[in-house]
Amino acid sequence: MTLDTLPTLDRRTTLVAALTDPKGFGDQTLRERRADAIELLGGIPDPSVLPARELAEATARVLAQPGLPALQYSRTEGIPALREWIAAREGVPVSRIVVTNGGFHGLALAIQTTVERGDLVAVDNPIFPLFLRGLELSAARTLPVRVGANGIDVDELGGLLQDGARPAALYTVPDFHNPTQGSLPLDGRRELVRLAEHYGFVVFADNPYRELRFAGAAPEEEPFNYSEHVIHVNTFTKTLGPGLRLGWLVLPERLAPDVIALRSRQDSHSSTFVQAVVADLLTRDPALFDATLDRARALYASRARTLAEAMEREAPGAFDVAVPEGGLFLWPRLRDADIDPDRLADDASAEGVEYQRGSFFPSGPGTDAARHLRLAFGDTGEDRLAEAAARLGRALQRQRG
């Protein structure tokens, strides 16, 4: 049984089942969850920091417009007001912006525009695994490139290129990488762009967590927005809510017509109504988006610290765990080689805490991802995070005896 053959299951149940399968989207048995299970599974924003009231007010204003333009067709590349706001925030001409149905849709458009069947695509290792699903339609081959505390290893990539590898594209999450939480520093971004321009491949820079920085300094500039060899992918999923299904691409000028032409042959355009509501929200009060982000950053910073501290308290010395500078995950590593990480996941489930096994994320050999746990803290309160750590500690004791 695979994800594609489960049309009658609840979408969340299906996604949970797929993502907790240690081998990826393969055959699996759906196990029962404890009624009081704490799920630390997905990068889900907390409802308390989403601008619900402001979105409701924006919706009312949009529906009060004469002629109801928001309920009509609109342009393939997106409505002007939203594209102009995005372009100003990204610091690029509006002609380079295409609005999408979330980040993954943007990635799919990038793949379909630049990757031919059987092409080689360099990818993060470990990786956000759903990207590999997106590559399946192109039957692309993958070239894993190690990811660490400073993001994708551009030195390793450079060596592979010097040895003759010729990818058509490269995929990476540059800020608060999923799952490792590493971020690519400015010099690494510049070198990645240089390699792309020199060897002729396109970088897919997937950046859904960029706005959720709660510590450290952001890069002084964004080289990804100033190269003809980078497609920068972003989304409102983590900041305004995944249910909006709204994101965008920052495209090279040379690729924008191709992406728009492709999109016009598919779904034509993103929801005019949703675009209009979000555009009204963002442009009526220029300070609202950053104020929303400030609330979210403070909340996630506190939850990240709470979970990390609780893990050390409940299982002293069992994990190498670092509080990230942003994002929605911890990526702790088991220190004790005698602890079986797959058994730990099963024991944790029995104790009532669910998380992503690290073995789900490698795109090739050469990582220690199987010794890691990916713990999501975005939509879980601090008391529940502390309890999750306690349950995880009890699961560890099951192996230690």
Secondary structure, 3 states (H helix, E strand, C coil): CCHHHCCCCCHHHHHHHHHCCCCCCCCCCCCCCCCCCEEECCCCCCHHHCCHHHHHHHHHHHHCCCCCHHHCCCCCCCCHHHHHHHHHHHCCCHHHEEEECCHHHHHHHHHHHHCCCCCEEEEEECCCCHHHHHHHHHCCEEEEEEEECCEECHHHHHHHHHCCCCCCEEEECCCCCCCCCCCCCHHHHHHHHHHHHHHCCEEEEECCCHHHECCCCCCCCCHHHHCCCEEEEEECCCCCCHHHCCEEEECCCCCHHHHHHHHHCCCCCCCHHHHHHHHHHHHHCCCHHHHHHHHHHHHHHHHHHHHHHHHHHHCCCCEECCCCCECCEECCEECCCCCCHHHHHHHHHHHCEEEEEHHHCCCCCCCCHHHEEEEECCCCCHHHHHHHHHHHHHHHHHHHC
